[in-house]
Amino acid sequence: MAYPGEPVPTVPQPRPTAERPDRTGPWLFVRPEAEPAGGTADGPSGAVLFGRDGTLLQDVACNGDPAMVHPMAGVRAALAALRGAGFAVGVLSNQPGVARGVIGRGQVEAVQARAEALLGPIDLWAVCPHGSHDGCACRMPAPGLVSAACRALDLPPSRVTVIGCDDTVIAAALVVGAHAIRVPDASRPAIGPYQPCTPTFCPAADGPAEAAYLLLQH
């Protein structure tokens, strides 16, 4: 209850952007200086693709504000271990706020730039800018985003592992034949020591750092 004279707490809401949405997709942002993974004999061991919101970064709905970018616990350790082992690293993201006109491509890129300032270079960002009713092939759990990421990195899905906290990300990976590791969804309350039963089964880890450790043991 708010008393007279007290500020009323509010939750910041995304502001509509004047930028016209680019409805083509998926959007692929590939690090220019990175060699295609399949292009050299000593290229990466493979690639690891992280779900963005809730796995790589704290989940802020329709975030277009770089100041709101905060890595999830264990992400820095995971990225350091994977890069040290020769893996390319990338990020997968559904961004329906673009389709709704809440955020634009420039804001998506600004968030990505801030994430890289905090976490180091990311070889690939793969973004679906569509909404749930657009019928696109790239909005996860459809497989198009993961397939496009594999092609951009010049790797077969069998050499790609997806780390995510959401069924849509896991399902998209498994459909194309990529590997997957599930981490907890911090936005949902824990229901016990076991992973919830879902339509998609894959190995589970208690966070990004343990997921990287499990991957590197194989």
C-alpha positions in Angstrom: 0.0 0.0 0.0 1.4 3.4 -0.9 0.9 6.2 1.6 0.6 9.9 0.8 3.9 11.4 -0.1 5.5 8.1 -0.9 6.7 7.3 -4.4 4.7 4.6 -6.1 7.0 1.9 -7.4 6.7 1.2 -11.1 8.2 -1.2 -13.5 9.8 0.5 -16.6 7.9 -0.3 -19.8 9.4 -0.5 -23.2 8.7 2.5 -25.4 7.6 2.1 -28.9 10.3 2.8 -31.5 9.9 5.1 -34.5 12.2 2.7 -36.4 10.2 0.8 -39.1 10.5 -2.9 -38.4 12.5 -5.0 -40.8 10.3 -8.1 -41.2 12.8 -10.1 -43.2 14.8 -12.6 -41.3 16.5 -14.2 -39.7 19.0 -11.5 -38.8 22.5 -12.9 -38.7 25.3 -10.8 -37.2 28.6 -12.6 -37.9 31.9 -11.3 -36.5 33.8 -10.1 -39.6 37.2 -11.1 -38.5 36.1 -14.7 -37.7 37.1 -17.3 -40.3 34.2 -19.7 -41.3 34.5 -22.6 -38.9 34.7 -25.2 -41.6 37.1 -23.2 -43.8 40.4 -24.2 -42.2 41.9 -27.5 -41.0 42.6 -25.9 -37.6 39.2 -24.2 -37.3 37.1 -24.4 -34.2 36.2 -27.8 -32.6 32.6 -26.9 -33.2 30.2 -24.2 -32.0 28.1 -23.6 -28.9 25.0 -21.4 -29.3 23.4 -19.9 -26.2 19.9 -18.8 -25.8 20.0 -15.1 -25.2 17.4 -14.2 -22.6 17.5 -16.2 -19.4 20.6 -18.1 -20.4 23.3 -15.7 -21.6 21.7 -12.5 -20.3 19.2 -11.7 -17.6 15.7 -11.8 -19.2 14.3 -8.3 -19.6 11.2 -8.3 -21.8 11.6 -6.5 -25.1 14.9 -5.0 -23.9 16.4 -2.3 -26.2 18.4 -0.6 -23.4 22.1 -1.5 -23.2 22.0 -0.3 -19.5 19.7 -3.2 -18.7 22.1 -5.8 -20.1 23.4 -8.1 -17.3 25.1 -11.5 -17.9 23.7 -14.6 -16.1 25.8 -16.2 -13.4 28.4 -18.5 -14.8 28.4 -17.2 -18.3 31.8 -15.6 -18.2 33.4 -18.8 -17.0 31.5 -20.8 -19.6 32.6 -18.6 -22.5 36.2 -18.6 -21.3 36.3 -22.4 -21.1 34.7 -22.8 -24.5 36.9 -20.3 -26.3 40.0 -21.8 -24.7 39.0 -25.2 -26.1 38.6 -23.8 -29.6 34.8 -23.5 -29.9 33.1 -20.7 -31.8 30.4 -19.1 -29.6 27.1 -17.7 -30.8 23.7 -16.6 -29.5 20.1 -17.5 -30.6 17.2 -15.1 -29.9 13.5 -14.7 -30.6 12.7 -11.0 -30.5 9.0 -10.5 -31.0 9.2 -7.0 -29.8 10.6 -6.1 -33.2 7.4 -7.3 -34.9 5.3 -5.4 -32.4 7.3 -2.2 -33.1 8.4 -1.9 -29.5 12.1 -2.2 -30.4 14.0 -1.8 -33.6 17.1 -3.4 -35.2 19.3 -0.6 -33.9 18.3 -1.4 -30.3 18.8 -5.1 -30.8 22.4 -4.3 -32.1 23.0 -2.0 -29.2 22.1 -4.7 -26.7 24.4 -7.1 -28.5 27.2 -4.6 -28.5 26.8 -4.1 -24.7 26.8 -7.8 -24.2 30.1 -8.2 -26.1 31.6 -5.3 -24.1 30.9 -7.3 -21.0 31.6 -10.8 -22.2 34.0 -10.5 -25.1 33.5 -11.2 -28.8 30.6 -13.3 -30.0 31.1 -15.1 -33.3 27.5 -15.1 -34.3 24.2 -13.5 -33.2 21.1 -15.1 -34.8 17.8 -13.2 -34.3 14.3 -13.9 -35.3 12.5 -10.5 -35.6 9.0 -12.1 -36.1 5.9 -12.5 -33.9 4.1 -15.7 -33.0 1.5 -15.2 -35.8 3.9 -14.3 -38.6 4.3 -18.0 -39.7 8.1 -17.6 -40.2 10.5 -20.5 -40.4 13.0 -19.0 -37.9 11.0 -18.3 -34.8 12.0 -21.1 -32.3 10.8 -23.8 -31.8 10.9 -23.8 -35.7 14.3 -25.0 -36.8 15.2 -22.1 -39.2 17.2 -20.0 -36.8 19.5 -22.9 -35.7 19.9 -24.0 -39.3 20.8 -20.5 -40.4 23.4 -20.3 -37.6 25.0 -23.6 -38.6 25.2 -22.4 -42.2 26.7 -19.1 -41.2 29.4 -20.9 -39.2 30.0 -23.4 -41.9 29.3 -26.3 -39.5 27.0 -29.3 -39.7 24.5 -29.5 -36.8 26.3 -32.5 -35.4 29.2 -30.2 -34.4 26.9 -27.6 -32.8 25.6 -27.6 -29.2 22.8 -25.4 -28.0 22.6 -24.3 -24.3 19.2 -23.0 -23.4 16.7 -22.7 -20.6 13.5 -22.8 -22.7 11.8 -25.6 -24.5 11.6 -23.6 -27.7 15.3 -23.3 -27.9 16.0 -26.9 -27.0 13.4 -28.2 -29.5 14.8 -26.1 -32.4 18.2 -27.6 -31.7 17.1 -31.2 -31.6 15.0 -30.9 -34.7 18.0 -30.0 -36.9 20.2 -32.7 -35.3 22.3 -30.4 -33.0 23.1 -31.3 -29.5 21.5 -29.5 -26.6 22.0 -28.9 -22.9 19.3 -27.5 -20.7 19.9 -25.0 -17.9 17.4 -23.8 -15.3 15.0 -21.0 -16.2 15.6 -18.4 -13.6 12.3 -16.7 -14.4 10.3 -19.7 -13.1 10.3 -20.9 -9.5 12.2 -24.1 -8.8 9.9 -27.1 -8.2 12.4 -29.5 -6.9 15.8 -31.0 -7.5 14.9 -32.5 -10.8 14.3 -31.0 -14.3 10.6 -30.7 -15.1 9.2 -33.3 -17.6 9.0 -31.7 -21.0 8.4 -32.9 -24.6 12.1 -32.5 -25.3 14.7 -34.5 -23.5 18.4 -33.6 -23.3 21.2 -33.5 -20.7 20.7 -30.9 -18.0 23.2 -28.7 -16.1 22.7 -26.3 -13.2 24.0 -23.3 -15.1 26.1 -22.2 -18.1 29.5 -23.0 -16.4 28.5 -26.6 -15.7 27.0 -27.0 -19.2 30.4 -26.0 -20.7 32.1 -28.4 -18.3 29.8 -31.3 -19.4 30.4 -30.5 -23.1 34.2 -30.4 -22.7 34.2 -33.8 -21.0 33.0 -35.5 -24.2 
